[in-house]
Amino acid sequence: MSQKAEELFSAHYKINDIKVRSGGIEFKTRLKTACLANILMGSSTRILMRLASFKADGFRRLEEQIKAIDWELYLPLQALPDIRVTTHKSRLYHSTAIADRISPIVHDRLFLKDASRRHDITDPAAITPQTLMVRGENNRFELSLDMSGTPLYKRGVKEKIVKAPLRETLAFAILTRLGLSEKDTLVDPMCGSGTFSLEGAMMQCALPPGALRSFAFETWPGFEEKSIAYARNKLMAAAGACMDTRPLPPISARDLDRTAIDHLKQTCTRHKAFQRICPVCDDFFNIKPPPVTNHQGVVVLNPPYGIRLDRNDDVTVLYKEIGHKLAADFKGWRAGIVCPGRKEFQALNLGLSTMPLFHGGLDLYTAIGVISR
Ligand SMILES: C[S@@+](CC[C@H](N)C(=O)[O-])C[C@H]1O[C@@H](n2cnc3c(N)ncnc32)[C@H](O)[C@@H]1O
């Protein structure tokens, strides 16, 4: 079972027919629950709502099927979806031609229905950004609306992003795999823009990953604004109560780059959940970890690698030094270290397991486990 499917199960909502598909999962549920999934799921990039699935081996059939969809039930009248088409082993294979056939049909339905809006068509401010995904395989087409809008790894909290940030979804997946709990002391010694620290802070007080951002579905006619606002407020109140009643340990964020630390300090002023993060400009190789008991220390690292390092630098040497430092000062801590490949993972020599990850076009290994040597 993928991590995404596990997350959905643990959300305790009525979700049926969960299937793991290549690159994601598919499930059936009510629109309201799917809206909440956008707020709750920490490791997904986007959630799509399936509109239709049909066979079409020519433009005529495609157009008939597009006309049969009640577009005004799904999209606001001023929406003009950006149509993204992919096809595989289908007679209709020209993605631009397919988008060009679909676009005027949707456009006419959403604009001609609302005569008062016809004159606003050229006003970009009147157009709600929305993506329609069209996927053709063996002449079967699936049409889906992107519920999320801006990708879900953008949590809407970072003040400024410094170079080579880790995606929030990956940081969330690594911290979940490490079982980060509110009792753990989190150390993020090469924090950059603070992705691990910010995700960890939200997780430890159960503030949902999407609690502080907006979504494309909020403009849809079927969006139940009041009930989603109610559910969101309840989740926020529970997180607030957690912060007020439990003494959560400080999160240590360190980086050599002073600008990164200054930006992170700014970000930490944006929500109460981030006030426990202590950003300090420091060298990882000089830091001494705070004392922890019973493996309740979690250290996470996303060191510079590949194009992020000078060409002459040997990245395995850096990973070897990181391994020595962790073995010397972080024995007994749970660790998650992002590695660009197997060589770097082996150079750590910490006896950890691997967790495969895909990030920015690269297959990464993450070293995961308790530092025991
Ligand atoms: C790949 S980036 C980390 C990105 C970060 N995970 C984020 O999401 O923004 C690597 C970071 O390690 C920092 N760094 C490199 N060597 C360091 C050292 N010896 N001590 C502390 N930080 C270091 C760099 O300044 C850079 O910000």
The ligand as an SDF file (V2000), in Angstrom:
LIG
                    3D

 27 29  0  0  0  0  0  0  0  0999 V2000
   20.2560   21.2160   -0.7960 C   0  0  0  0  0  0  0  0  0  0  0  0
   20.3010   22.5580    0.2630 S   0  0  0  0  0  0  0  0  0  0  0  0
   19.1190   22.1910    1.5070 C   0  0  0  0  0  0  0  0  0  0  0  0
   17.7780   22.6570    1.1000 C   0  0  0  0  0  0  0  0  0  0  0  0
   16.7660   22.5430    2.1950 C   0  0  0  0  0  0  0  0  0  0  0  0
   16.4520   21.1650    2.5380 N   0  0  0  0  0  0  0  0  0  0  0  0
   15.4970   23.2540    1.7840 C   0  0  0  0  0  0  0  0  0  0  0  0
   14.4790   22.6160    1.6630 O   0  0  0  0  0  0  0  0  0  0  0  0
   15.5610   24.4460    1.4860 O   0  0  0  0  0  0  0  0  0  0  0  0
   21.7810   22.2930    1.1610 C   0  0  0  0  0  0  0  0  0  0  0  0
   22.0500   23.3250    2.2430 C   0  0  0  0  0  0  0  0  0  0  0  0
   23.1520   22.9020    3.0130 O   0  0  0  0  0  0  0  0  0  0  0  0
   23.8360   24.0600    3.4480 C   0  0  0  0  0  0  0  0  0  0  0  0
   25.1760   23.6220    3.8890 N   0  0  0  0  0  0  0  0  0  0  0  0
   26.1900   23.1240    3.1200 C   0  0  0  0  0  0  0  0  0  0  0  0
   27.2300   22.7820    3.9080 N   0  0  0  0  0  0  0  0  0  0  0  0
   26.8780   23.0670    5.1970 C   0  0  0  0  0  0  0  0  0  0  0  0
   27.5180   22.9180    6.4710 C   0  0  0  0  0  0  0  0  0  0  0  0
   28.7550   22.4340    6.5700 N   0  0  0  0  0  0  0  0  0  0  0  0
   26.8280   23.2850    7.5720 N   0  0  0  0  0  0  0  0  0  0  0  0
   25.5640   23.7940    7.4850 C   0  0  0  0  0  0  0  0  0  0  0  0
   24.9200   23.9620    6.3060 N   0  0  0  0  0  0  0  0  0  0  0  0
   25.5590   23.6060    5.1830 C   0  0  0  0  0  0  0  0  0  0  0  0
   23.7980   24.9620    2.2380 C   0  0  0  0  0  0  0  0  0  0  0  0
   24.0130   26.3140    2.6260 O   0  0  0  0  0  0  0  0  0  0  0  0
   22.3870   24.7070    1.7060 C   0  0  0  0  0  0  0  0  0  0  0  0
   21.4690   25.6350    2.2220 O   0  0  0  0  0  0  0  0  0  0  0  0
  1  2  1  0
  2  3  1  0
  2 10  1  0
  3  4  1  0
  4  5  1  0
  5  6  1  0
  5  7  1  0
  7  8  2  0
  7  9  1  0
 10 11  1  0
 11 12  1  0
 11 26  1  0
 12 13  1  0
 13 14  1  0
 13 24  1  0
 14 15  1  0
 14 23  1  0
 15 16  2  0
 16 17  1  0
 17 18  1  0
 17 23  2  0
 18 19  1  0
 18 20  2  0
 20 21  1  0
 21 22  2  0
 22 23  1  0
 24 25  1  0
 24 26  1  0
 26 27  1  0
M  CHG  2   2   1   9  -1
M  END
$$$$
